């Protein structure tokens, strides 16, 4: 058994494996690794991702970055853009001992941790993988390795439902907002994909994002990464055009991979436009678009709850509440953390 580290030369092999593995989603791909490594202005991220090969076959891919542990800013955490790293993805069919592959992976991780002085780790079971992790918890259980488990939930729009059922299952306020903007009009939503996107269109969303945040929060390189997601078919960009402004005024970037999609980013130049319902107007068109394209699940984001063991700050809880308003179903999300490897 050997570890083959991810390089420019073997990226195609890596992504081909991810495309075939039921235990991999977009966050396992080279595209996401590149984005996570370059997104922060002050990042010193090192990509130490590797594949496990045995008997001439790739048996697993292990996405892995070493990055700053904020706010201390020392290179000592296995994480992705400050967030959790998806657990390794394995071949669907394998005649090898899965337990031995697991041990090889964790031993290789320990070597990397020693080399880069890593003392913390953040991992998760990606909710959008096909593998039914909730039926085979032992396959991912890191409790035996001393990790702490945060069991939370995330919100998913079930795109297999009829479109009127999807609308009916939304929170009352979201449902009313969608109906209001549809009746009110004065806007349209353009959804750009690989055949229609351009740098000019992407820059429009970038400028909206900067205006919303009050500053540029991501590097130019990371914006180029997101553009490449779209031209490779792994994302789409939805922009809301307001008739009164004669311009785009809000937008959302959606990851799309295999049969699932993820609400990655939203920005608006004025949160009071369309009576404060720009987000609902865009999301409704995105939901219809994804359903028409044959996607089955659309994750809008994980939940943070007040007074819970893992409560987020006020901003995260407010965003979580907003994202929860679109859901058709709420599914488990397993997060593992360890403060000393």
Secondary structure, DSSP 4 states (H G I P E B T S, - for coil): -EEEE--GGGHHHHHHHHHH-TT--GGGSHHHHHHHHHSSTT---EE--EEEEETTEEEEEE--EEEE-TTT--EEEE-BTTBPEEPPEE-SS--S-HHHHHHHHHHHHHHHHHHHT--EEEEE--TT-SS-GGG-GGGT--GGGT-EEEEEEEEEEETTS-HHHHHHHS-HHHHHHHHHHHHH--EEEEEE-TTT--HHHHHHHHHHHHHHHTS--S-HHHHHHHHHHHHTTSEEEEEEEETTTTEEEEEEEEEEETTEEEEEEEEES-TTGGGGTHHHHHHHHHHHHHHHHT--EEEEEE---TTSTT---HHHHHHHHHHHTT-SEEEEEEEEEES--
